[in-house]
Amino acid sequence: MMVAAAMALAPSALAAEASKVGDAAPDWSGIIGIDDKEHSLADYKEAKAIVLVFTCNDYGPKGVQVIAVNVNNIPADRLDKMKERAKAKGFNFPYIYDSSQKMGHDYGAKVTPHVFGLDKDRKIAYIGAIDNSQKPDRADKHYVRDALDALLAGNKPPQAETKAFGCSIKYEKKAE
């Protein structure tokens, strides 16, 4: 299963050690989506792969589940705005909002998008960027596609880790 998590985290905000390739995927549940339903990792147990990211539609017919995750706690990124964006963009995948920011902390996400690919056993098989360019039309390396193709063929991704880049996630500062 492939999970690409579009989440970010400031290193100082980490409550626990960040996930690494080969780790079991952090479990999550009770996350409200734009459909006003609660979502959990267990809901997608039949999926051959999962992608937690803001955009990725190509792998649905191959048994990959795309799940977009937002953990930013700023007004422009809250659930009501997510619903507007999903409707405007025609999202055809779950788009969930973790106001607790626990998923971001558990996965160790730092930027959006930050991709975490999980194999069929829910072990993290890939961590990093979607591709090698901030402009999709200029990308010549497609890390998530390569990882998904490998996982769907029963193999390990050719590159298990890449450097994620994007906007930092806005984590709330914890009182000390």
Contacts in CASP RR format, 6 or more apart in sequence:
PFRMAT RR
TARGET T0000
AUTHOR 0000-0000-0000
METHOD contacts of the structure
MODEL  1
MMVAAAMALAPSALAAEASKVGDAAPDWSGIIGIDDKEHSLADYKEAKAI
VLVFTCNDYGPKGVQVIAVNVNNIPADRLDKMKERAKAKGFNFPYIYDSS
QKMGHDYGAKVTPHVFGLDKDRKIAYIGAIDNSQKPDRADKHYVRDALDA
LLAGNKPPQAETKAFGCSIKYEKKAE
1 25 0 8 1.000
1 44 0 8 1.000
1 47 0 8 1.000
1 48 0 8 1.000
1 49 0 8 1.000
1 50 0 8 1.000
1 64 0 8 1.000
1 65 0 8 1.000
1 117 0 8 1.000
1 118 0 8 1.000
1 119 0 8 1.000
1 120 0 8 1.000
1 121 0 8 1.000
1 122 0 8 1.000
1 151 0 8 1.000
2 49 0 8 1.000
2 50 0 8 1.000
2 51 0 8 1.000
2 59 0 8 1.000
2 64 0 8 1.000
2 117 0 8 1.000
2 118 0 8 1.000
2 119 0 8 1.000
2 125 0 8 1.000
2 126 0 8 1.000
2 144 0 8 1.000
2 147 0 8 1.000
2 148 0 8 1.000
2 151 0 8 1.000
3 25 0 8 1.000
3 49 0 8 1.000
3 50 0 8 1.000
3 51 0 8 1.000
3 52 0 8 1.000
3 67 0 8 1.000
3 115 0 8 1.000
3 116 0 8 1.000
3 117 0 8 1.000
3 118 0 8 1.000
3 124 0 8 1.000
4 51 0 8 1.000
4 52 0 8 1.000
4 53 0 8 1.000
4 56 0 8 1.000
4 66 0 8 1.000
4 113 0 8 1.000
4 115 0 8 1.000
4 116 0 8 1.000
4 117 0 8 1.000
4 126 0 8 1.000
4 130 0 8 1.000
4 144 0 8 1.000
5 52 0 8 1.000
5 53 0 8 1.000
5 69 0 8 1.000
5 103 0 8 1.000
5 104 0 8 1.000
5 107 0 8 1.000
5 109 0 8 1.000
5 113 0 8 1.000
5 114 0 8 1.000
5 115 0 8 1.000
5 116 0 8 1.000
5 117 0 8 1.000
6 52 0 8 1.000
6 53 0 8 1.000
6 54 0 8 1.000
6 68 0 8 1.000
6 69 0 8 1.000
6 70 0 8 1.000
6 109 0 8 1.000
6 112 0 8 1.000
6 113 0 8 1.000
6 114 0 8 1.000
6 115 0 8 1.000
7 52 0 8 1.000
7 69 0 8 1.000
7 70 0 8 1.000
7 71 0 8 1.000
7 103 0 8 1.000
7 104 0 8 1.000
7 107 0 8 1.000
7 108 0 8 1.000
7 109 0 8 1.000
7 112 0 8 1.000
7 114 0 8 1.000
7 169 0 8 1.000
8 71 0 8 1.000
8 104 0 8 1.000
8 109 0 8 1.000
8 110 0 8 1.000
8 111 0 8 1.000
8 112 0 8 1.000
8 114 0 8 1.000
8 164 0 8 1.000
8 166 0 8 1.000
8 167 0 8 1.000
8 168 0 8 1.000
8 169 0 8 1.000
8 171 0 8 1.000
9 18 0 8 1.000
9 104 0 8 1.000
9 105 0 8 1.000
9 108 0 8 1.000
9 109 0 8 1.000
9 110 0 8 1.000
9 169 0 8 1.000
9 171 0 8 1.000
10 110 0 8 1.000
10 168 0 8 1.000
10 169 0 8 1.000
10 171 0 8 1.000
11 110 0 8 1.000
13 105 0 8 1.000
13 171 0 8 1.000
13 173 0 8 1.000
13 174 0 8 1.000
14 105 0 8 1.000
14 108 0 8 1.000
15 105 0 8 1.000
15 174 0 8 1.000
16 105 0 8 1.000
16 106 0 8 1.000
18 107 0 8 1.000
18 108 0 8 1.000
19 25 0 8 1.000
19 26 0 8 1.000
19 106 0 8 1.000
19 107 0 8 1.000
19 108 0 8 1.000
19 116 0 8 1.000
19 124 0 8 1.000
19 127 0 8 1.000
20 124 0 8 1.000
20 127 0 8 1.000
21 124 0 8 1.000
21 125 0 8 1.000
21 126 0 8 1.000
21 127 0 8 1.000
21 160 0 8 1.000
21 161 0 8 1.000
22 123 0 8 1.000
22 124 0 8 1.000
22 125 0 8 1.000
23 123 0 8 1.000
23 124 0 8 1.000
24 122 0 8 1.000
24 123 0 8 1.000
24 124 0 8 1.000
25 41 0 8 1.000
25 107 0 8 1.000
25 116 0 8 1.000
25 118 0 8 1.000
25 122 0 8 1.000
25 123 0 8 1.000
25 124 0 8 1.000
26 103 0 8 1.000
26 106 0 8 1.000
26 107 0 8 1.000
27 40 0 8 1.000
27 41 0 8 1.000
27 42 0 8 1.000
28 40 0 8 1.000
28 41 0 8 1.000
28 98 0 8 1.000
28 102 0 8 1.000
28 103 0 8 1.000
28 106 0 8 1.000
29 38 0 8 1.000
29 39 0 8 1.000
29 40 0 8 1.000
29 41 0 8 1.000
29 42 0 8 1.000
30 38 0 8 1.000
30 39 0 8 1.000
30 40 0 8 1.000
31 38 0 8 1.000
31 39 0 8 1.000
31 40 0 8 1.000
31 69 0 8 1.000
31 96 0 8 1.000
31 97 0 8 1.000
31 98 0 8 1.000
31 103 0 8 1.000
32 38 0 8 1.000
32 39 0 8 1.000
32 79 0 8 1.000
32 96 0 8 1.000
32 97 0 8 1.000
33 39 0 8 1.000
33 79 0 8 1.000
33 82 0 8 1.000
33 94 0 8 1.000
33 95 0 8 1.000
33 96 0 8 1.000
33 97 0 8 1.000
34 79 0 8 1.000
34 82 0 8 1.000
34 83 0 8 1.000
34 86 0 8 1.000
34 91 0 8 1.000
34 94 0 8 1.000
34 95 0 8 1.000
34 96 0 8 1.000
34 97 0 8 1.000
35 94 0 8 1.000
39 67 0 8 1.000
39 94 0 8 1.000
39 96 0 8 1.000
41 50 0 8 1.000
41 122 0 8 1.000
44 50 0 8 1.000
44 65 0 8 1.000
44 67 0 8 1.000
47 63 0 8 1.000
47 64 0 8 1.000
47 65 0 8 1.000
48 62 0 8 1.000
48 63 0 8 1.000
48 64 0 8 1.000
48 120 0 8 1.000
48 152 0 8 1.000
49 59 0 8 1.000
49 62 0 8 1.000
49 63 0 8 1.000
49 64 0 8 1.000
49 65 0 8 1.000
49 117 0 8 1.000
49 118 0 8 1.000
49 119 0 8 1.000
49 120 0 8 1.000
49 148 0 8 1.000
49 151 0 8 1.000
49 152 0 8 1.000
50 64 0 8 1.000
50 65 0 8 1.000
50 66 0 8 1.000
50 67 0 8 1.000
50 117 0 8 1.000
50 118 0 8 1.000
51 59 0 8 1.000
51 64 0 8 1.000
51 65 0 8 1.000
51 66 0 8 1.000
51 67 0 8 1.000
51 93 0 8 1.000
51 115 0 8 1.000
51 117 0 8 1.000
51 144 0 8 1.000
51 148 0 8 1.000
52 66 0 8 1.000
52 67 0 8 1.000
52 68 0 8 1.000
52 69 0 8 1.000
52 115 0 8 1.000
52 116 0 8 1.000
53 66 0 8 1.000
53 67 0 8 1.000
53 68 0 8 1.000
53 69 0 8 1.000
53 113 0 8 1.000
53 115 0 8 1.000
53 130 0 8 1.000
53 144 0 8 1.000
54 68 0 8 1.000
54 112 0 8 1.000
54 113 0 8 1.000
55 68 0 8 1.000
56 66 0 8 1.000
56 93 0 8 1.000
56 130 0 8 1.000
56 144 0 8 1.000
57 66 0 8 1.000
57 92 0 8 1.000
57 93 0 8 1.000
58 145 0 8 1.000
59 66 0 8 1.000
59 148 0 8 1.000
59 152 0 8 1.000
60 66 0 8 1.000
62 148 0 8 1.000
62 152 0 8 1.000
63 152 0 8 1.000
64 148 0 8 1.000
64 152 0 8 1.000
65 93 0 8 1.000
65 94 0 8 1.000
66 93 0 8 1.000
66 94 0 8 1.000
67 93 0 8 1.000
67 94 0 8 1.000
67 95 0 8 1.000
67 96 0 8 1.000
68 91 0 8 1.000
68 93 0 8 1.000
68 94 0 8 1.000
68 95 0 8 1.000
68 96 0 8 1.000
69 96 0 8 1.000
69 98 0 8 1.000
69 103 0 8 1.000
69 104 0 8 1.000
70 77 0 8 1.000
70 82 0 8 1.000
70 95 0 8 1.000
70 96 0 8 1.000
70 97 0 8 1.000
70 98 0 8 1.000
71 97 0 8 1.000
71 98 0 8 1.000
71 101 0 8 1.000
71 103 0 8 1.000
71 104 0 8 1.000
71 109 0 8 1.000
71 169 0 8 1.000
71 171 0 8 1.000
72 112 0 8 1.000
72 169 0 8 1.000
72 170 0 8 1.000
73 99 0 8 1.000
73 101 0 8 1.000
73 170 0 8 1.000
73 171 0 8 1.000
73 172 0 8 1.000
74 170 0 8 1.000
75 81 0 8 1.000
77 170 0 8 1.000
78 97 0 8 1.000
78 99 0 8 1.000
79 97 0 8 1.000
79 99 0 8 1.000
82 95 0 8 1.000
82 97 0 8 1.000
85 91 0 8 1.000
85 95 0 8 1.000
86 95 0 8 1.000
98 104 0 8 1.000
101 169 0 8 1.000
101 171 0 8 1.000
101 172 0 8 1.000
103 109 0 8 1.000
104 169 0 8 1.000
105 171 0 8 1.000
107 114 0 8 1.000
107 116 0 8 1.000
108 114 0 8 1.000
109 116 0 8 1.000
109 164 0 8 1.000
109 169 0 8 1.000
110 164 0 8 1.000
110 168 0 8 1.000
110 169 0 8 1.000
111 164 0 8 1.000
111 165 0 8 1.000
111 166 0 8 1.000
111 167 0 8 1.000
111 168 0 8 1.000
111 169 0 8 1.000
112 166 0 8 1.000
112 167 0 8 1.000
112 169 0 8 1.000
113 129 0 8 1.000
113 130 0 8 1.000
113 164 0 8 1.000
113 166 0 8 1.000
114 127 0 8 1.000
114 128 0 8 1.000
114 164 0 8 1.000
114 169 0 8 1.000
115 126 0 8 1.000
115 127 0 8 1.000
115 128 0 8 1.000
115 129 0 8 1.000
115 130 0 8 1.000
115 143 0 8 1.000
115 144 0 8 1.000
115 164 0 8 1.000
116 124 0 8 1.000
116 126 0 8 1.000
116 127 0 8 1.000
116 128 0 8 1.000
117 124 0 8 1.000
117 125 0 8 1.000
117 126 0 8 1.000
117 127 0 8 1.000
117 144 0 8 1.000
117 147 0 8 1.000
117 151 0 8 1.000
118 124 0 8 1.000
118 125 0 8 1.000
119 125 0 8 1.000
119 151 0 8 1.000
120 151 0 8 1.000
125 147 0 8 1.000
125 151 0 8 1.000
125 156 0 8 1.000
125 157 0 8 1.000
125 160 0 8 1.000
126 143 0 8 1.000
126 144 0 8 1.000
126 147 0 8 1.000
126 157 0 8 1.000
126 159 0 8 1.000
126 160 0 8 1.000
126 161 0 8 1.000
127 160 0 8 1.000
127 161 0 8 1.000
127 162 0 8 1.000
127 164 0 8 1.000
128 143 0 8 1.000
128 161 0 8 1.000
128 162 0 8 1.000
128 163 0 8 1.000
128 164 0 8 1.000
129 143 0 8 1.000
129 162 0 8 1.000
129 163 0 8 1.000
129 164 0 8 1.000
129 165 0 8 1.000
130 142 0 8 1.000
130 143 0 8 1.000
130 144 0 8 1.000
131 139 0 8 1.000
131 141 0 8 1.000
131 142 0 8 1.000
131 143 0 8 1.000
131 144 0 8 1.000
131 145 0 8 1.000
132 139 0 8 1.000
132 140 0 8 1.000
132 141 0 8 1.000
132 143 0 8 1.000
132 162 0 8 1.000
133 139 0 8 1.000
133 140 0 8 1.000
134 165 0 8 1.000
134 166 0 8 1.000
143 157 0 8 1.000
143 159 0 8 1.000
143 162 0 8 1.000
146 157 0 8 1.000
146 158 0 8 1.000
146 159 0 8 1.000
147 157 0 8 1.000
147 158 0 8 1.000
147 159 0 8 1.000
150 156 0 8 1.000
150 157 0 8 1.000
150 158 0 8 1.000
151 157 0 8 1.000
END
